[in-house]
């Protein structure tokens, strides 16, 4: 399939950079400037002086260069950094030698010493020697001197991953480097060399309005709230977009008319108007650096509403269903799609919203200004038809996005010749049923955010949309009709947001179903026909084993009538399984025999290949110990294991598994001593460990335990929490430490200075302000200055899941020293 590209000549416009007036982009960055200044000049007591680099990373046009310039200019008195050099790295994207020569020319005493035949290796050596205040200059260029080189501050503006070179950074020096980049990979390289990452933030509403007002300061009567509010909403805190819009408005005579025009068609104005030249260049530079498939994936995301948080997992499966993933040998399509997603994140082209405590981006959104340009491009190429209430009806688009609200609903007539391959509805969708059934080429139907698509309407579409590969349903759905058996091509069925309690057996029999999501039951005692169908499947063991393509069952509830464990025994391709058990299932454990066999098949199947992700999540309450006891030492393969339920001893099943990278133990009632003597610390591949327990008394992490562990999350519920004892030099690879304890007091015996690679510490937002300040002070004393993050508890009690947290802002007022007794907890940890 041909890939949609930018229409017009946007990709070729604005190749040079237009400087922006200095006063314009200093709003909202003074606090950031002071923070970065302190990092540049502060010395951690007891630490050896070493190269310290600051990487300012963010979306194009977010003010990275301006912030770097503010910091750079604040040292122009020459006392702290007698030598300063600013290099526009963007001018040398394909000329690394030219980049080094430019820097050398800007360093005193070096500009007239460079010869045309100097090679890259020699140039790198000269820079390293100059920046090293404890070394002498290269003898080939300089006479030896008893005086070291002056302390230097060097800025590389808009560097990319290929241009970052740690070879020029001496280990022991008081010189400093600042780099700006849109590349998260370049930022991570900087941090691995002792650097600090500063992530640019968008402007809030007040700063956005202040910026606009500053742009109109010579014509104050020309600017008012009626003009500012819609522009601020459209630009969503993007500084360069706000400046560009202001320039455009000042070009015309009728301010309100121009404001209406730009807010109604910002994408087309960016394409056509000279005021948007620099903004267009920045956005198209990010877009142009993507692969063809990466461009298609980004264009596809522009159809979602402004600010909508897109779930990574659903997006990946939509891309796959529509063929927007280029197959790679020895790699699944889903894995390639994840690589495409990560590319967009790492280049700061899309904005991560919710990041799990395992560092995985779970939801994201498109930046408002990028969305506007991409949506315009997609519309011109008839790739995306995004229709809000009140807009005209698009026809013959490949992908359709409908947004209805209570007051304005869209009624599409639809035509059989419409070529739509996907349809996504937000809000009301019941009035669109006659149109939907005409889209016979539809492969993706997303009704997850549709509020009124009832069970009766579902029956109407099952017989018509037989090409569907991806189907997601929303809260209005209470029952999946048996006519779903007509969807022979269905690859993914998402029921996460539905109120479906039990599934018909016809779902399991779908020949091409790979992924099934939800929290549903599959029971024996529904009807004679259903019961017969189940036993027909079971009796043909070899057939179902060969035909079933199911890889994901996430997940099922086991009760006294559940048949799913017996069916799972014959599904040999399972890669991700999540199972809950209700109270009736706990009291009747006949199913455990079948589930044991199914799990053994899952962890042993093609074990020697060790390919891909294999995830098992068991929320079985009091039945967990019975199952794990029967499994014993299975010696299988898993990458992720989550266990929730009461145990009396540490299960041997866990330590017998190969390949475990992520492990979560929740509400097990195990003591710290149980964990210390379990062999858990000997798992060779464990990167992430999460423990959700009432207390961890007696848990000791010794030197040599958890040799590659990078992320540790501890959720402790006791009103007097005791955290693990971590020996000095233990956990050398630790980069993330989450201490989600609502009653945490001060440092609780944790010494983060022992973890030299630490990048972040996360705390429960309910802790006291005194404890918050203590941790922030401790982070400032750490050589890597890890970020201090805050999480708040979310969810409702007794859902059968582990405690859940979500990222939040730093508390601004003093909090109580502990969590409130009435705070929602998903599952009681201990009584």
C-alpha positions in Angstrom: 0.0 0.0 0.0 1.3 3.5 -0.8 2.1 5.6 2.2 0.3 9.0 2.6 2.7 11.8 2.5 2.5 15.5 3.1 0.5 17.3 0.5 1.8 20.5 -1.1 5.3 21.6 -0.6 5.3 21.8 3.2 8.2 19.4 3.5 10.4 21.6 1.4 9.5 25.0 2.9 11.4 26.9 5.6 14.8 25.1 5.6 16.5 28.1 7.3 15.8 29.2 10.8 14.3 32.5 11.7 15.5 33.8 15.0 12.8 34.7 17.5 12.8 37.9 19.5 14.4 37.2 22.9 11.7 38.7 25.2 9.0 36.5 23.7 10.1 33.1 24.8 11.4 33.8 28.3 8.0 33.6 29.9 7.5 30.6 32.2 11.2 29.5 32.0 12.8 31.5 34.8 12.2 28.7 37.3 13.7 26.2 34.9 16.7 28.5 34.3 17.5 28.8 38.0 17.2 25.0 38.4 19.6 24.3 35.5 22.0 27.0 36.7 22.2 25.4 40.1 23.0 22.0 38.5 25.8 23.5 36.5 27.6 25.1 39.4 26.7 22.9 42.4 29.2 20.4 43.6 28.0 17.4 45.5 30.0 17.1 48.8 32.3 14.2 48.9 32.1 13.5 45.2 34.9 13.9 42.7 34.5 16.7 40.2 33.3 15.2 36.9 31.9 16.2 33.6 28.3 17.3 34.1 26.0 17.6 31.0 22.5 18.9 30.9 20.2 17.7 28.1 17.1 19.8 27.5 14.7 17.5 25.6 11.3 18.1 24.2 8.9 18.5 21.3 10.1 20.8 18.5 9.2 24.5 19.2 8.7 24.0 22.9 11.4 26.5 23.9 14.5 24.3 24.3 16.8 26.7 22.5 15.4 29.7 24.4 15.9 28.1 27.7 19.4 27.1 26.8 20.2 30.6 25.7 18.8 32.0 28.9 21.1 29.8 31.0 24.1 30.4 28.7 23.7 34.2 28.8 23.3 34.2 32.6 27.1 33.3 32.8 28.3 36.1 30.4 30.1 37.9 33.2 32.9 35.3 32.8 33.4 34.6 36.5 32.0 31.0 36.7 32.8 30.0 33.1 35.6 32.2 31.6 35.2 30.2 28.4 31.9 29.8 26.6 31.0 28.4 23.2 27.6 28.1 21.4 27.4 25.6 18.5 24.4 25.3 16.2 24.5 21.5 15.8 21.5 21.5 13.5 23.8 23.0 10.8 25.9 19.9 10.8 23.5 16.9 10.7 25.6 15.2 8.1 28.9 16.7 8.9 30.3 15.6 12.2 33.8 16.9 11.4 32.3 20.3 10.7 30.6 20.3 14.1 33.9 19.6 15.9 35.7 22.3 13.8 33.0 24.8 14.6 33.4 24.1 18.4 37.2 24.4 18.2 37.0 27.7 16.4 34.9 29.1 19.2 37.3 28.0 22.0 40.0 30.6 22.7 43.5 29.9 21.5 42.2 27.1 19.2 40.6 28.9 16.4 43.8 29.6 14.5 45.4 26.2 15.2 43.1 24.0 13.2 44.5 22.7 9.9 42.5 21.4 6.9 44.1 18.0 7.2 43.0 17.4 10.9 41.1 14.2 11.2 38.1 13.5 13.4 40.1 11.6 15.9 42.6 14.4 16.4 39.8 17.0 16.7 38.0 14.9 19.4 41.3 14.6 21.3 41.8 18.4 21.2 38.3 19.1 22.5 38.7 16.5 25.3 42.0 17.9 26.4 40.8 21.5 26.4 37.7 20.7 28.5 39.8 18.7 31.0 41.1 21.2 33.5 43.4 18.5 34.9 45.1 17.8 31.6 47.5 19.7 29.3 46.6 20.6 25.7 47.7 18.2 23.0 51.5 18.6 22.5 51.2 18.7 18.7 49.3 22.0 18.9 50.5 23.6 22.1 53.5 24.2 24.2 53.2 22.6 27.6 52.0 25.0 30.2 51.8 24.7 34.0 48.3 26.3 33.9 45.2 24.2 33.2 42.6 25.3 30.6 39.9 27.6 31.9 36.6 26.2 33.0 34.3 26.0 30.0 30.6 26.0 29.2 29.7 24.6 25.8 26.2 24.5 24.2 25.2 22.1 21.3 21.9 23.3 20.1 19.6 20.8 18.4 21.8 17.8 18.5 20.7 14.3 17.3 21.6 10.9 18.5 24.3 10.3 15.9 26.1 13.6 16.9 26.4 12.8 20.6 30.0 11.8 21.3 31.0 10.9 24.8 34.6 10.6 23.7 35.0 14.4 23.9 33.9 14.4 27.6 36.8 13.9 30.1 35.8 12.1 33.2 37.3 14.6 35.7 36.7 18.2 34.9 34.8 21.2 36.0 33.7 22.1 32.5 30.0 21.8 31.6 28.0 21.0 28.5 24.4 21.8 27.6 22.6 20.1 24.7 19.2 20.6 23.3 17.5 17.8 21.4 14.2 16.3 20.3 15.7 12.8 20.6 15.1 10.9 23.8 17.9 8.5 22.7 20.4 11.4 22.6 19.1 12.5 26.0 19.5 9.0 27.5 23.1 8.8 26.1 23.8 12.1 27.8 22.4 10.8 31.1 24.4 7.6 30.9 27.6 9.8 30.8 26.7 11.5 34.0 24.2 14.0 32.6 20.9 15.4 33.7 17.8 15.4 31.6 15.4 18.4 31.7 12.0 17.6 30.0 10.4 20.7 28.5 6.9 21.4 29.7 4.1 23.2 27.8 3.0 26.6 29.0 -0.1 26.7 31.2 -3.1 28.8 30.4 -1.9 31.9 32.3 1.6 31.9 30.7 0.1 31.3 27.3 -2.1 34.3 27.6 0.9 36.3 29.0 2.9 35.3 26.0 0.2 36.4 23.6 -0.2 39.7 25.4 3.5 40.3 25.1 3.3 39.9 21.4 0.6 42.6 21.2 2.2 45.0 23.7 2.6 47.8 21.1 -1.1 47.5 20.3 -2.8 46.6 23.7 -6.3 47.6 22.5 -5.9 45.1 19.7 -5.9 42.2 22.1 -8.6 41.0 24.5 -9.9 37.9 26.2 -12.3 36.9 23.4 -9.3 36.6 21.1 -6.9 35.0 23.6 -9.0 32.1 24.9 -9.7 30.3 21.6 -6.0 30.7 20.5 -4.7 29.4 23.8 -7.0 26.4 23.5 -5.9 25.7 20.0 -2.2 25.9 20.6 -2.3 24.0 23.9 0.7 25.7 25.5 3.1 25.4 22.5 5.3 28.5 22.6 6.2 28.6 18.9 2.6 28.0 17.8 1.4 30.9 20.0 4.1 33.2 18.6 3.3 32.1 15.0 -0.5 32.7 15.5 0.2 36.1 17.0 2.3 37.1 14.0 -0.4 35.9 11.6 -3.1 37.9 13.5 -1.0 41.1 13.4 -0.7 40.8 9.6 -4.4 41.4 9.1 -6.8 44.3 9.8 -9.7 42.3 11.2 -8.4 40.6 14.3 -11.5 38.6 15.2 -12.1 37.4 11.6 -8.4 36.2 11.4 -8.8 34.6 14.8 -11.9 32.7 13.7 -10.1 31.6 10.5 -6.9 30.4 12.2 -8.8 28.5 14.9 -11.0 26.9 12.4 -8.3 25.8 10.0 -4.9 26.0 11.7 -3.5 23.2 9.7 -4.2 24.8 6.3 -2.9 28.2 7.6 0.4 26.5 8.7 0.7 25.2 5.1 0.0 28.4 3.4 0.9 31.5 5.5 4.4 32.9 5.8 3.9 33.7 9.5 4.0 30.0 10.2 7.2 29.4 8.3 9.4 28.5 11.3 6.6 26.4 13.0 6.1 24.5 9.7 9.8 23.9 9.4 10.0 22.5 12.9 7.0 20.2 12.5 7.9 18.9 9.1 11.5 18.2 10.2 10.1 15.8 12.9 7.7 14.3 10.4 10.3 14.0 7.6 12.7 12.0 9.7 10.3 9.1 10.2 10.1 6.0 8.0 7.2 5.7 5.6 5.4 3.4 8.0 6.2 5.7 10.9 4.6 8.6 9.0 1.5 6.6 8.3 1.2 5.7 12.0 1.5 9.3 13.0 -1.1 10.5 10.4 -3.5 7.8 11.7 -3.2 9.2 15.2 -4.3 12.6 14.1 -7.9 11.4 13.7 -8.3 11.1 17.5 -9.8 14.2 19.2 -7.5 16.9 20.6 -6.2 15.9 24.0 -7.6 12.4 23.8 -5.4 9.9 25.6 -4.8 7.0 23.2 -4.1 3.6 24.8 -0.9 2.2 23.5 -2.0 -1.5 23.4 -5.2 -0.7 21.4 -3.3 1.6 19.0 -0.8 -1.1 18.3 -3.5 -3.7 17.4 -5.2 -1.2 15.1 -2.0 -0.5 13.2 -1.5 -4.3 12.8 -5.1 -4.9 11.7 -4.8 -2.3 8.9 -1.4 -3.4 7.7 0.6 -0.3 8.9 3.5 -2.4 10.1 6.3 -3.6 7.9 7.0 -7.2 8.6 10.5 -8.0 9.9 12.1 -11.5 10.0 12.0 -13.2 13.4 9.8 -10.5 14.8 6.1 -10.4 15.3 4.0 -7.6 13.7 3.0 -6.5 17.2 6.7 -6.2 18.2 7.4 -4.1 15.1 4.4 -1.9 15.8 5.7 -1.4 19.4 9.0 -0.3 17.8 7.2 2.3 15.7 5.4 3.6 18.7 8.6 3.8 20.7 10.2 5.7 17.8 7.4 8.4 18.0 7.9 8.6 21.8 11.7 8.7 21.6 11.7 11.5 19.0 9.2 13.5 21.1 6.6 13.6 18.3 3.8 12.3 20.5 3.4 13.1 24.2 3.5 10.3 26.8 0.7 10.7 29.3 0.5 7.7 31.7 3.7 5.9 32.3 3.5 2.7 34.4 5.9 2.1 37.3 7.6 -0.4 34.9 8.6 2.6 32.7 6.2 1.6 29.9 4.2 4.3 28.3 0.6 3.1 28.6 -1.2 6.1 27.1 -0.2 9.0 24.9 -1.7 11.9 22.9 -0.7 13.9 19.9 0.6 17.4 20.4 -2.1 19.8 19.4 -0.1 21.7 16.7 1.3 18.5 15.2 -2.2 17.1 15.1 -3.5 20.1 13.2 -0.9 19.9 10.5 -1.1 16.1 10.2 -4.9 16.2 10.1 -4.8 18.8 7.3 -2.3 16.6 5.4 -4.4 13.5 6.0 -7.6 15.3 4.9 -6.0 16.5 1.7 -4.8 13.0 0.9 -8.3 11.6 1.9 -6.6 9.4 4.4 -8.4 10.7 7.5 -11.9 12.0 7.7 -12.4 13.6 11.1 -15.9 14.8 11.6 -17.1 16.9 14.5 -20.7 17.9 15.1 -21.6 20.7 12.7 -19.1 19.9 10.0 -19.9 18.8 6.5 -19.9 15.1 5.7 -16.7 13.7 4.2 -16.8 10.9 1.7 -14.5 8.4 0.3 -11.9 8.5 3.2 -9.9 5.6 4.3 -10.4 6.2 8.0 -13.3 7.9 9.7 -13.6 9.5 13.2 -17.0 10.7 14.4 -17.4 12.9 17.4 -21.0 13.4 18.6 -22.2 15.1 21.7 -25.6 15.4 23.5 -26.7 18.6 21.7 -25.3 18.0 18.2 -25.4 14.6 16.5 -24.1 13.6 13.1 -26.3 11.7 10.7 -24.4 10.3 7.8 -26.2 9.0 4.8 -23.3 6.8 3.7 -22.8 5.1 0.3 -21.8 1.6 -0.6 -18.9 2.9 -2.6 -17.4 4.5 0.6 -13.9 3.0 1.0 -13.5 3.4 4.8 -11.4 0.7 6.4 -11.8 2.0 9.9 -14.5 3.8 11.9 -14.1 5.3 15.4 -17.1 6.9 17.2 -16.9 9.1 20.2 -20.2 9.9 22.1 -23.5 8.9 20.5 -23.5 6.3 17.7 -26.9 4.8 17.6 -28.1 7.1 14.8 -25.2 6.0 12.6 -26.2 2.3 12.4 -27.7 2.6 8.9 -24.4 4.2 7.7 -22.1 1.7 9.5 -23.8 -1.3 7.9 -23.0 0.1 4.4 -19.2 0.1 5.1 -18.6 -3.4 3.8 -14.8 -2.9 3.6 -14.5 -2.0 7.2 -11.6 -3.7 9.1 -11.6 -1.7 12.3 -14.7 -0.7 14.3 -13.9 1.1 17.6 -17.0 1.8 19.7 -15.1 1.9 23.1 -15.9 5.6 23.6 -19.4 5.2 22.1 -22.1 5.7 24.8 -25.2 4.3 23.3 -24.5 1.4 21.0 -26.8 -1.2 22.5 -26.8 -5.0 22.1 -29.6 -4.9 19.5 -27.5 -2.6 17.3 -24.6 -5.0 17.5 -26.7 -7.8 16.0 -27.4 -5.6 13.0 -23.7 -5.2 12.2 -22.4 -8.7 12.8 -24.0 -10.1 9.5 -22.8 -7.1 7.4 -19.2 -6.3 8.5 -17.6 -9.7 7.8 -14.2 -8.2 7.1 -13.7 -6.9 10.6 -10.4 -7.6 12.1 -10.6 -5.4 15.2 -13.7 -4.7 17.3 -13.9 -2.8 20.5 -17.1 -2.2 22.4 -18.1 0.3 25.1 -20.1 0.6 28.2 -23.6 0.3 26.5 -22.8 -3.3 25.6 -24.1 -5.9 28.1 -24.2 -8.9 25.9 -22.2 -10.2 23.0 -24.6 -11.7 20.4 -24.1 -15.2 19.1 -24.0 -13.8 15.6 -20.4 -12.8 16.3 -19.6 -16.2 14.8 -20.0 -14.5 11.4 -16.9 -12.4 12.0 -14.5 -15.1 10.6 -11.7 -12.5 10.1 -11.8 -11.1 13.6 -8.3 -10.8 15.1 -8.9 -8.7 18.2 -12.0 -8.3 20.5 -11.8 -5.7 23.2 -14.4 -5.8 25.9 -12.5 -3.9 28.7 -15.1 -1.1 29.0 -18.2 -3.2 28.5 -20.7 -4.6 31.1 -20.5 -8.0 29.5 -20.7 -10.7 32.2 -20.5 -13.9 30.2 -19.4 -14.8 26.7 -21.0 -17.1 24.2 -18.9 -20.1 23.2 -19.0 -18.7 19.6 -16.3 -16.2 20.6 -13.8 -19.0 21.5 -14.6 -20.8 18.2 -13.7 -17.8 16.0 -11.0 -19.2 13.7 -8.7 -16.2 13.5 -9.1 -14.6 16.9 -5.7 -13.8 18.5 -6.4 -11.3 21.2 -9.4 -11.3 23.7 -9.6 -8.6 26.3 -12.1 -8.0 29.1 -13.1 -9.4 32.4 -15.7 -12.0 31.6 -16.9 -15.5 32.4 -17.4 -18.6 30.2 -19.9 -20.9 31.9 -21.1 -24.5 31.5 -24.7 -24.1 32.5 -26.1 -21.7 29.9 -28.0 -23.9 27.5 -27.9 -27.4 26.2 -26.6 -26.2 22.8 -23.8 -24.3 24.4 -22.9 -27.2 26.6 -22.8 -29.5 23.6 -20.6 -27.0 21.7 -18.1 -26.9 24.5 -17.8 -30.6 24.8 -17.5 -30.9 21.0 -14.5 -28.7 21.2 -12.9 -30.6 24.1 -13.5 -33.9 22.4 -11.5 -32.8 19.4 -8.3 -32.0 21.4 -5.9 -32.3 18.5 -8.1 -30.1 16.2 -8.5 -27.2 18.6 -4.8 -27.4 19.4 -4.0 -27.0 15.7 -6.6 -24.4 14.9 -6.7 -22.0 17.8 -4.8 -18.9 17.2 -5.5 -17.3 20.6 -2.4 -15.7 22.1 -4.1 -13.4 24.6 -6.7 -14.2 27.1 -6.8 -11.2 29.4 -8.9 -12.1 31.0 -11.4 -14.5 32.5 -13.2 -14.9 35.8 -13.3 -18.4 37.2 -16.4 -19.3 39.2 -18.1 -22.6 40.1 -19.4 -23.1 36.6 -16.3 -22.0 34.6 -15.2 -24.0 31.7 -12.3 -21.8 30.5 -9.5 -23.8 32.3 -10.6 -27.0 30.6 -10.5 -25.2 27.2 -7.1 -23.6 27.9 -5.5 -27.0 28.1 -5.9 -27.3 24.3 -4.7 -23.8 23.4 -1.0 -24.1 22.7 -0.2 -20.6 21.4 -1.1 -18.6 24.6 1.3 -15.7 25.3 -0.6 -13.5 27.7 -3.1 -14.8 30.3 -4.9 -13.0 33.1 -7.3 -14.8 35.4 -9.4 -13.8 38.4 -11.3 -16.1 40.8 -14.5 -15.2 42.6 -15.6 -16.5 45.9 -17.6 -19.4 44.3 -14.5 -20.5 42.4 -12.3 -20.4 45.6 -14.7 -22.8 47.3 -14.9 -25.2 44.4 -11.4 -25.9 43.1 -11.9 -28.7 40.6 -10.8 -26.3 37.9 -7.3 -26.1 39.4 -6.3 -29.4 37.9 -7.1 -28.1 34.4 -5.5 -24.7 35.0 -2.3 -26.3 36.2 -2.1 -28.3 33.0 -2.9 -25.2 30.9 -0.2 -23.1 32.6 2.4 -25.9 32.2 1.6 -26.1 28.5 1.9 -22.3 28.3 5.3 -22.0 30.0 6.8 -25.1 28.4 5.5 -24.6 24.8 8.4 -23.8 22.4 10.4 -22.9 25.6 13.7 -23.4 23.8 13.0 -20.5 21.4 12.5 -18.0 24.3 10.9 -15.6 21.8 8.6 -12.7 22.6 6.7 -11.8 25.7 5.0 -14.4 27.9 2.9 -12.9 30.6 0.8 -14.7 33.3 -1.3 -12.8 35.8 -3.2 -14.7 38.5 -5.6 -13.0 40.9 -6.9 -16.1 42.7 -7.2 -15.1 46.4 -7.1 -18.1 48.7 -6.9 -20.6 45.8 -3.5 -19.3 44.6 -1.5 -21.4 47.0 -3.2 -24.6 46.0 -2.4 -23.9 42.3 1.2 -22.9 42.9 1.7 -25.9 45.2 0.6 -28.2 42.4 2.8 -26.5 39.8 5.9 -26.9 42.0 9.2 -26.5 40.1 7.9 -26.3 36.5 11.2 -25.1 34.9 9.4 -23.2 32.2 9.7 -19.8 30.5 7.9 -16.6 31.3 8.9 -12.9 31.0 6.2 -11.4 33.3 4.5 -12.9 36.3 1.9 -11.3 38.6 0.6 -13.1 41.6 -2.2 -11.8 43.9 -3.4 -14.0 46.8 -2.6 -15.4 50.2 0.5 -17.6 50.5 2.1 -19.3 53.5 5.5 -19.8 51.9 7.4 -18.5 48.8 6.4 -20.7 45.8 9.1 -22.6 44.1 7.3 -22.1 40.8 8.6 -18.5 40.7 12.3 -19.3 41.0 12.1 -22.3 38.7 11.1 -20.1 35.7 13.6 -18.9 33.2 13.5 -15.5 31.5 11.5 -13.6 34.2 12.1 -9.9 33.7 9.1 -8.5 35.6 7.6 -9.8 38.8 4.8 -8.5 40.9 3.7 -10.1 44.3 0.6 -8.6 45.8 -1.3 -9.3 49.1 0.6 -12.6 49.5 1.0 -12.1 53.3 4.6 -13.2 52.9 7.1 -11.6 55.4 10.3 -9.9 54.5 12.1 -13.0 55.9 10.2 -15.2 53.5 11.3 -13.1 50.6 15.0 -12.9 51.7 15.4 -16.6 51.9 13.4 -17.5 48.8 16.1 -17.3 46.1 14.3 -14.4 44.6 17.4 -12.3 44.4 19.1 -15.0 42.3 16.8 -14.5 39.3 19.3 -13.6 36.6 17.1 -11.6 34.2 14.8 -9.7 36.7 14.7 -6.1 35.7 11.5 -5.0 37.6 10.2 -6.1 41.0 7.0 -4.8 42.6 5.9 -5.8 46.1 2.5 -4.9 47.5 2.4 -6.0 51.1 1.3 -4.9 54.5 4.9 -4.8 55.8 8.4 -5.9 54.7 10.0 -6.5 58.1 13.1 -8.6 57.8 13.5 -8.1 54.0 17.3 -7.7 53.3 18.8 -7.1 49.9 22.4 -8.1 50.0 25.3 -7.3 47.7 25.0 -9.6 44.7 21.3 -10.0 45.0 19.2 -8.9 42.0 22.3 -8.4 39.8 20.5 -6.6 36.9 17.4 -5.1 38.7 16.7 -1.6 37.3 13.3 -0.8 38.8 12.0 -1.5 42.3 8.5 -0.6 43.5 7.4 -1.1 47.1 3.8 -0.5 48.2 3.6 -0.9 52.0 0.3 -0.4 53.9 1.4 -0.6 57.5 0.9 2.6 59.5 4.5 2.1 60.7 6.1 0.9 57.4 9.5 -0.9 57.6 11.3 -0.8 54.3 14.0 -3.3 53.2 17.5 -3.1 54.4 19.6 -2.6 51.3 23.3 -3.3 51.8 25.9 -0.9 50.5 26.9 -1.7 46.8 23.6 -3.7 46.4 21.4 -3.0 43.3 24.2 -1.4 41.2 21.9 -1.1 38.2 18.9 0.5 39.9 17.5 3.5 38.0 14.0 3.8 39.5 12.9 3.5 43.1 9.1 3.8 43.9 8.3 4.0 47.6 4.5 4.2 47.6 3.9 4.2 51.3 1.2 6.6 52.6 2.7 6.6 56.1 6.4 7.0 55.0 8.4 9.1 57.5 11.7 10.7 56.3 14.1 8.4 54.5 13.1 5.2 56.4 16.7 3.9 56.3 17.1 4.2 52.5 20.4 5.7 51.3 20.0 6.6 47.6 23.6 7.7 47.4 24.5 4.0 47.2 22.7 3.7 43.9 24.9 5.7 41.5 22.7 5.2 38.5 19.4 6.3 40.1 17.3 8.5 37.9 14.0 8.8 39.7 12.3 8.4 43.1 8.5 8.1 43.3 6.6 8.8 46.5 3.0 8.6 47.7 1.4 12.1 47.4 -0.2 11.6 50.9 3.0 11.7 52.8 3.9 14.7 55.0 5.4 17.9 53.5 8.4 17.4 55.9 9.1 14.0 54.3 8.7 15.4 50.8 11.3 18.1 51.5 13.6 15.6 53.1 13.6 13.4 50.0 14.0 16.4 47.6 17.0 17.5 49.6 18.5 14.0 49.4 17.9 13.9 45.7 19.8 17.2 45.2 22.8 15.7 47.0 22.9 12.7 44.7 25.4 13.0 41.8 22.7 12.2 39.2 20.1 14.4 40.9 17.2 11.9 40.4 13.8 13.3 39.8 11.3 13.1 42.7 7.9 12.1 41.4 4.5 11.8 43.1 1.7 9.2 42.7 -1.8 9.2 44.2 -3.9 6.1 44.8 -6.8 5.5 42.5 -9.6 3.0 42.0 -12.4 1.5 44.1 -12.2 -1.1 46.8 -12.6 -4.8 46.3 -12.1 -5.1 42.6 -9.8 -8.0 42.9 -6.8 -6.1 41.6 -3.6 -4.8 43.2 -3.5 -1.3 44.6 -3.3 1.2 41.7 -1.5 4.5 41.5 -1.4 7.3 39.0 1.1 10.1 38.5 0.1 13.5 40.0 1.6 16.9 40.8 3.8 17.6 43.8 1.6 18.5 46.7 1.5 22.3 47.2 0.3 22.4 50.7 1.2 20.4 53.8 -0.4 17.0 53.9 -1.3 14.8 56.9 1.4 12.3 57.9 -0.5 9.4 56.6 -3.4 8.2 54.4 -6.9 8.6 55.6 -8.6 5.5 56.9 -11.4 5.8 54.3 -9.0 6.0 51.3 -10.0 3.6 48.5 -7.9 0.5 48.4 -8.5 -2.0 45.6 -8.0 -5.0 47.8 -7.5 -5.2 51.5 -3.9 -6.2 52.0 -4.2 -7.6 55.5 -6.8 -7.7 58.2 
